[in-house]
Amino acid sequence: MAEPRRTLPTYSAPGARFLIVEARYYDDIGAMLHAGAARALEAAGATHETIGVPGALEIPAAIKIALASGAYAGALALGCVIRGETYHFEIVAGESSRAIMDLTVHEGFAIGNGILTVEDEEQAVVRADPAQGDKGGDAARAALALHGLKHTYKAH
C-alpha cells in the first residue's frame, strides 16, 4: 500500500540555478526522478543543469565539487539503491545519505536528497513516478525550501 501523499509548500526561486546530480544505474527509475525534479524546479522559476555519476556513492563528492564553485543555489541528489543479497546496500544507502547530510549541515548547501533506498524495483517505480510518489519532485522542493531559508536568514 502506498503511503498517503504529503504536499510540501511551494517555494519560489525565480532565476535560481540548481544542479541535479544523478546516478542512472536504473535508467527508467532515474528518468522518472529527473522528470519530477525538473518539473518542480521549473514550477518555482528555477533553472537546472544535470550531471551524471557512476553511482550513489559518487553523488556527494560531485555535489561538493560543483557547489564549491558558487555557480549554483543548491543541488539535488537523484538515484536508486535496491537491496540485494549482500551488505553493499547498507553501505551505499547509509554513506551516501550521511555525506549529503554533512554537506547540508556543515557546508550550508541547499541539497534535496532524492536517492531512493528500496527493497525492489516495484517499490522504486512507485516512489519515483511523478504521478505517484514523486520523490524527485520532493527532493527539488526540499532544496528549494532550504534555498529559501538561506535567503530569509541571509545565510551564506
N, C-alpha and C positions, 0 to 999 in steps of 0.2 A: 504494500500500500504506500503510495506516495505521501510525503509529508505535505501538510497544508502550505500553500504558497503565502509567504510574507511579502509585503510590498515595502520596500525601503523608500525613504523620502527622495524626492527628485532634487538633484543639485545641478546648478547651472555653472558652466565653466567656459563661457564664450572665448574662443581663441586659445584656450589652453591646449598644450601639446602633450599627449601621453604616449608612452611606449608599451606595446604589447610584446611580451617575450613568451614564446610558446615552444613547447616540446610536442611535436606532432607524431609521436610514436604510434598513436592510434589516430590515424588521419581523419576518419569520419567524425570521431568524438571531438577532435581538435577543431574541425571546421565548424561544428555547432557551437562550441565555446567561443570561438572567434566571432561568429555571427552575432551572438548575444552581446558580447563585449563591445563590438563596433557599433551596434545599434544604440546601446546605452550611452556611449561616448558622444556619438553624433547627436543624440537627443539633447544632450547637455551643451551642445555647441562646441565641443572639443574636437580636435583633430587627433589622429594617431598614426604611428608607424609600427610596423611589425617586423620582428626578427625571430629567427628560429634557432633553437639549440638542440643538441642531440637528445637530452633527457631532462627530467625534472630536477636532478641534482645540479645541473648547469644553469638553471634559471636564475637563482640568486646572484651568482657571480656576474652574469650578463646584465642584470639589473643594476648592480653596484657600479660596474664599469660605465654603463650608459648614463645613469642618473648623476654620477660624479661630474659629468661634463656640464651640467647645468642646463642642458638643452630641453629637458622635459619637466613637466609639472608633476608627473608621477608615472607609475608603471602598473601593469597587470601581469600576473604570472598565470599562464594557462597551460594545462597539461592533464594527464591522467595516469594514475598508478593503479593497476589492478592486482589484487592479491594473487600470488602464485603459490607454489609449493615450498618456497624457501623463505628465509628470514629477510631476503632482499627488500621485500615490500615495506617492512617496518623501518628499515634504514632509509630508504628513499623517501617515504612519506614523512617520517619524523624529521630528518635532517633538512629536507627542502623547506618544510614549514618553519622549523626553528630558524633557519638562515633568513627567511623572508621576514619573520617577526623581528629578528635582530636588526635588520636594515630599517625597518619601520620605527622601532623604538629607539635605537642608538643613533641612527643617521637622520631620523626625522623625515624619511622618504614617504610619500603617499603611495602605498602599494596595496593593490587588491589581489588577494590570493584566490585564484581560480584553479588550483591544482586539485583535481578530484582524487580521492582515495576510496576505492570501492572494492567490493568482493568479486564482481563480474561485469562483463560488458553491458548486460541489460541494465544494471544499476547506473552505469556510466551514461548510457544513452538518455535515460530518464532525467538525470541531473543536468546533462549538457544541453539537451534540446531547448532552444529558446521558448518553445510553446509549452514546455513542462517545467523543469527545474530552473532553467536559465541561470546556471551558476557562472557562466561567462559574463552575463549582464550584472549579476550580483557583485562579481569582482570589480567591474567597472564602477558600479555605484559606490562600492566601498572606497575605491581610490578617489573618486570624486568627492566623497564626504570628507576624507582626510585632507584633500587639497583645499576644500572649503574651510575646514578648521584652521589650517595653516594661515589662510588669508584673514580669517576672523581674528585670530590671536597674533597676527603678524609674526609668525614663527618662521625661521629660515632654516 
